[in-house]
Amino acid sequence: MKQVCMLCERTSPDGNLFCQETYCPAEQSPFVLDYGEWFGDIEIVRSLVVLRSAAIYEVMHQKQRKYMKLAHPGPENRERLKREAEFLRDLAGSKDKLDSLPTLLPAYAGTTIQQGAYGKTMLRGHLLYFYLFEFRPGDTLREVLVKNPQLWVNHVGWITIDVAAAINIMHRRGVYHYGLAPEGILVAFDKKQNIPQVMLLDLGIVSPKETLRQGWYPMWAPPAYTAPELAPVDGNAVRHDFRTDVFGLGLCLYEMLVGEPVYPFKLRSDEEVYRLVLRNKRVEMNRVEDVEPVARIATQAVNPRPDDRQPNAADVAQQLRAVVGESPRVKQRRQPALRSIMTVVIVLLGVVFFLTLALMLVAR
């Protein structure tokens, strides 16, 4: 087990983390489990990503590879994780189930997700909450961008469309994300055709409008991926608006185009980053000629004025489809369904034919 700082990224294996930067509370950083450690009956394989409110691990549970999301200590982090698990539980088996959203699994052996969407276990004197979800190989979008800072424009568009579909499902079910960031998006590329497939690892604040103000707390979301209307300054009140999630979608789209975060945050305090966001001091869109229509969509989505953005995530996806088209993966997924229908029709016609023939023979 090691202590990991989410601001300066320092680590300490002995739990005595300290940073000389005055803005960095490194000593309050959460502990992260290492390979081979056990959390209840769950064996840690690796730490996938450490977010501000939780850590996500690749684990082995009941001889199956899964993902585990473990909330950091603190009531706000715990309640946010519980809301997320309950949302995924309610989503399971519904018509809104989507490949780009996690598939919840039972937290304990011999139970179902209906009996308990999440679990809890003691660790170093803290009662920690977690949930398990289906494993899918891939890397976070942050890791993908480290390897290839400027992706092919079609890949950029298809990844954003997948994320927008997940956000749209959340909106349709009455909850908001409000903190989209590359760390919270898993991307896997198909080995045959190199087509990206997305899974949203983090569902954000996942709160309905009725409890949004009570559920919101700024520390869970990275300042560089926080909309200006959510920045913790005097006069800002958290409001429910689909356009706030459009801003987060636009930040990820913009970053994939330019190859770096829209608002630089490395070695900066939260207050410094919030000031950049509020003053709209974003990096210049330096990639226009080869991606001009997509760049225009991204620039509109990150407009500091909510009313000047696209109205919702579905609208962003529709604009992108008009430029890059539908992902070939989606087209391939639809093809077998059509063949299946034709097969059923042919079989039924054959059954009707033979029944008719048999009846004719009996009548003679």
C-alpha positions in Angstrom: 0.0 0.0 0.0 1.3 3.4 -0.9 0.2 7.0 -0.5 -0.4 8.9 -3.7 -0.9 12.7 -4.1 -3.5 13.6 -6.7 -2.1 17.1 -7.2 1.7 16.8 -7.3 1.6 13.0 -8.1 4.3 12.2 -5.5 4.1 8.8 -3.9 5.2 7.4 -0.6 5.4 3.7 0.3 5.6 4.3 4.1 2.6 6.7 4.4 4.7 9.7 5.2 4.1 11.8 2.2 5.1 15.5 2.2 5.3 18.2 -0.4 7.2 21.5 -0.3 4.5 23.3 -2.3 2.3 25.3 0.0 -0.8 24.6 -2.0 -0.4 20.9 -1.9 -1.9 18.9 1.0 0.1 15.8 0.2 -0.1 14.4 3.7 -3.9 14.1 3.3 -3.6 12.0 0.2 -5.4 8.7 0.0 -3.7 5.3 0.2 -3.6 3.1 -3.0 -3.4 -0.6 -2.9 -0.6 -2.5 -4.7 -0.4 -5.7 -6.8 -1.0 -8.8 -4.7 -2.7 -7.0 -1.8 -6.1 -8.2 -0.6 -9.2 -6.2 0.0 -11.6 -8.6 1.7 -11.8 -11.5 -0.8 -10.6 -9.3 -3.7 -7.1 -9.6 -4.9 -5.5 -6.5 -6.4 -4.0 -6.9 -9.9 -3.1 -3.3 -10.6 -4.2 0.2 -10.0 -5.9 1.5 -13.2 -6.4 5.1 -12.2 -6.6 7.3 -9.1 -9.3 9.9 -9.2 -10.0 12.6 -6.7 -12.8 10.8 -5.0 -12.0 7.1 -5.7 -9.4 4.7 -7.1 -10.2 2.1 -9.8 -8.4 -1.3 -9.7 -8.2 -4.3 -11.9 -8.9 -7.2 -9.6 -9.5 -10.9 -9.3 -12.6 -11.9 -7.5 -14.0 -15.5 -7.4 -11.4 -16.4 -10.1 -12.8 -13.8 -12.5 -11.1 -10.6 -13.7 -13.1 -7.5 -12.8 -12.8 -3.8 -12.0 -13.3 -2.4 -8.5 -14.0 1.2 -7.7 -13.0 2.1 -4.2 -14.1 5.4 -2.6 -11.5 7.5 -0.8 -12.3 8.1 2.9 -14.8 10.9 3.6 -18.6 11.0 3.6 -18.9 13.0 0.4 -16.8 10.4 -1.5 -18.8 7.6 0.0 -22.2 9.0 -0.9 -21.1 9.8 -4.4 -19.9 6.2 -4.9 -23.2 4.9 -3.5 -25.2 7.0 -5.9 -23.1 5.8 -8.8 -23.5 2.1 -7.9 -27.3 2.5 -7.4 -27.6 4.3 -10.8 -25.8 1.3 -12.5 -28.0 -1.1 -10.6 -31.1 0.6 -11.9 -29.7 0.7 -15.4 -29.0 -3.0 -15.6 -31.5 -4.8 -17.8 -33.2 -1.6 -18.9 -33.5 -0.5 -22.5 -31.0 2.3 -21.7 -28.1 -0.3 -21.1 -25.2 0.9 -23.2 -21.7 -0.5 -24.0 -20.1 2.8 -23.0 -21.5 2.5 -19.4 -20.1 0.0 -16.9 -21.9 -3.3 -16.2 -22.4 -3.6 -12.4 -21.5 -6.9 -10.7 -22.4 -8.2 -7.3 -20.1 -6.9 -4.5 -20.1 -10.2 -2.6 -20.1 -13.8 -3.8 -23.5 -15.5 -3.7 -25.5 -12.2 -3.9 -27.1 -10.2 -6.7 -26.8 -6.5 -7.6 -30.4 -6.1 -6.4 -29.5 -7.3 -2.9 -26.6 -4.8 -2.8 -25.2 -2.5 -5.4 -22.1 -1.8 -3.4 -20.0 -3.3 -0.6 -18.0 -2.1 2.4 -14.8 -3.3 4.1 -12.5 -2.1 6.9 -9.0 -1.0 5.9 -6.6 0.8 8.2 -9.3 1.9 10.5 -11.5 3.3 7.7 -14.8 1.8 6.6 -14.4 2.0 2.8 -17.2 1.6 0.2 -16.7 -0.1 -3.2 -18.4 -1.7 -6.1 -17.4 -4.2 -8.8 -18.1 -3.9 -12.5 -17.3 -5.9 -15.6 -13.7 -6.0 -16.9 -12.9 -4.8 -20.3 -9.2 -4.4 -21.5 -8.1 -0.9 -22.4 -6.3 2.3 -21.2 -7.7 5.5 -19.8 -8.0 8.3 -22.4 -5.2 10.1 -20.5 -2.8 7.2 -21.2 -3.9 7.0 -24.8 -3.1 10.7 -25.3 0.3 10.2 -23.6 1.1 7.6 -26.3 -0.5 9.5 -29.1 -1.2 13.2 -28.3 -3.1 13.9 -31.5 -5.3 11.1 -32.6 -6.8 10.6 -36.0 -9.8 12.9 -36.4 -12.2 10.0 -37.0 -11.0 8.3 -33.8 -11.5 11.6 -31.9 -15.0 11.9 -33.3 -16.0 8.3 -32.5 -14.6 8.4 -29.0 -16.6 11.6 -28.3 -19.8 10.2 -29.8 -19.5 7.2 -27.5 -19.0 9.4 -24.4 -21.8 11.6 -25.5 -24.1 8.6 -25.7 -23.3 7.7 -22.1 -23.9 11.3 -20.9 -27.1 11.4 -22.8 -28.4 8.3 -21.0 -27.5 9.9 -17.7 -29.5 13.0 -18.7 -32.4 11.0 -19.9 -32.5 9.3 -16.5 -32.4 12.7 -14.7 -28.8 12.8 -13.4 -25.8 15.0 -14.2 -22.0 14.2 -14.5 -20.4 17.6 -14.2 -16.7 16.5 -14.3 -15.8 14.7 -17.5 -12.0 14.2 -17.7 -9.7 11.8 -19.7 -8.8 9.9 -16.5 -12.4 8.8 -16.2 -12.8 7.4 -19.8 -11.5 3.9 -20.8 -10.6 3.4 -24.4 -9.9 0.1 -26.2 -9.0 -0.3 -29.8 -10.2 -3.2 -31.8 -7.1 -5.3 -32.9 -8.5 -6.1 -36.4 -9.6 -2.6 -37.6 -8.3 -0.3 -34.8 -11.7 1.0 -34.0 -12.1 2.6 -30.6 -14.6 1.5 -28.0 -15.3 3.5 -24.9 -16.4 2.8 -21.3 -17.2 5.7 -18.9 -15.3 4.7 -15.7 -16.5 7.6 -13.7 -20.1 8.9 -13.7 -19.3 12.2 -12.0 -21.5 13.7 -9.3 -24.4 11.4 -10.6 -27.0 13.5 -8.8 -30.5 14.5 -9.9 -31.5 18.2 -10.0 -33.5 17.9 -6.7 -30.4 17.1 -4.7 -27.7 18.6 -6.9 -26.7 21.5 -4.6 -26.5 19.2 -1.6 -24.6 16.5 -3.4 -22.1 18.8 -5.2 -18.7 19.3 -3.6 -15.8 20.9 -5.7 -13.0 18.7 -4.5 -14.2 15.6 -6.4 -13.7 17.2 -9.8 -10.3 18.4 -11.2 -10.4 22.2 -11.6 -9.1 22.0 -15.2 -12.2 20.0 -16.1 -14.7 22.0 -14.1 -17.1 24.3 -16.0 -16.7 28.1 -15.1 -20.3 28.1 -13.8 -19.2 25.5 -11.2 -16.0 27.1 -10.1 -16.1 27.8 -6.3 -16.2 31.6 -6.3 -18.6 34.0 -4.7 -21.9 34.2 -6.5 -21.6 30.8 -8.2 -24.6 28.5 -7.4 -24.7 25.0 -8.8 -27.6 24.8 -11.2 -28.9 21.9 -13.3 -28.1 22.4 -17.0 -27.2 19.9 -19.7 -24.9 22.5 -21.1 -22.5 22.1 -18.2 -21.9 18.5 -19.2 -21.5 19.8 -22.8 -18.6 21.8 -21.5 -16.9 18.7 -20.1 -17.5 16.8 -23.4 -16.0 19.8 -25.3 -12.9 19.8 -23.1 -12.1 16.2 -23.9 -12.8 16.7 -27.6 -10.7 19.9 -27.7 -7.8 18.1 -25.8 -7.8 15.2 -28.3 -7.5 17.7 -31.1 -4.7 19.9 -29.7 -2.8 17.1 -27.8 -2.7 18.8 -24.4 -5.1 19.9 -21.7 -7.3 22.9 -22.5 -6.3 24.5 -19.3 -2.7 23.7 -18.1 -2.8 22.3 -14.6 0.5 20.6 -14.0 2.3 22.1 -10.9 -0.4 24.7 -10.4 -2.7 25.1 -7.4 -6.4 24.6 -7.7 -7.0 28.3 -7.3 -4.6 29.1 -10.2 -6.4 26.6 -12.4 -9.8 28.0 -11.5 -8.6 31.5 -12.5 -7.5 30.2 -15.9 -11.0 28.6 -16.4 -12.8 31.7 -15.3 -10.7 34.0 -17.5 -11.0 31.5 -20.5 -7.2 31.2 -20.8 -7.3 28.0 -22.8 -4.6 26.8 -25.1 -4.9 27.9 -28.7 -6.6 25.6 -31.1 -3.5 24.9 -33.2 -5.1 22.2 -35.3 -7.6 23.6 -37.8 -6.9 22.8 -41.4 -7.3 19.0 -41.2 -10.1 19.0 -38.6 -11.8 22.4 -39.2 -15.5 21.2 -38.7 -14.6 19.1 -35.6 -12.5 22.0 -34.2 -15.5 24.3 -34.6 -17.7 21.9 -32.7 -15.2 21.7 -29.9 -14.7 25.4 -29.7 -18.5 26.0 -29.4 -18.7 23.3 -26.6 -16.1 25.0 -24.4 -17.6 28.5 -24.7 -17.5 30.1 -21.2 -21.1 31.2 -21.7 -23.5 28.2 -21.2 -26.1 29.6 -23.5 -23.6 29.7 -26.4 -22.8 26.0 -26.2 -24.7 23.1 -27.8 -27.9 22.4 -25.8 -27.0 18.9 -24.9 -24.7 15.9 -25.4 -26.9 14.4 -28.1 -26.6 17.5 -30.2 -22.8 17.3 -30.0 -22.9 13.7 -31.1 -25.2 14.6 -34.0 -22.9 17.3 -35.2 -19.9 14.9 -35.1 -21.7 12.2 -36.9 -22.4 14.6 -39.8 -18.6 15.1 -40.1 -17.0 11.7 -39.2 -20.0 9.4 -39.7 -21.1 6.5 -37.5 -18.4 4.3 -36.0 -17.8 1.1 -38.1 -18.2 -0.9 -34.8 -21.8 0.3 -34.4 -22.5 -0.6 -38.0 -21.1 -4.1 -37.5 -23.1 -4.6 -34.4 -26.3 -3.8 -36.3 -25.5 -6.2 -39.1 -25.9 -9.5 -37.2 -29.3 -8.3 -35.9 -30.6 -7.9 -39.4 -29.3 -11.3 -40.4 -30.9 -12.9 -37.4 -34.2 -11.4 -38.3 -33.9 -12.7 -41.9 -33.0 -16.2 -40.6 -36.0 -16.3 -38.3 -38.3 -15.2 -41.2 -36.9 -17.9 -43.5 -37.3 -20.6 -40.8 -40.9 -19.5 -40.1 -41.7 -19.6 -43.8 -40.2 -23.1 -44.1 -42.3 -24.3 -41.1 -45.5 -22.8 -42.6 -44.7 -24.5 -46.0 -44.1 -27.9 -44.5 -47.2 -27.7 -42.2 -49.3 -26.7 -45.3 -47.8 -29.6 -47.2 -48.5 -32.1 -44.4 -52.1 -30.9 -44.1 -52.6 -31.3 -47.8 -51.3 -34.9 -47.7 -53.5 -35.7 -44.7 -56.6 -34.3 -46.5 -56.0 -36.7 -49.5 
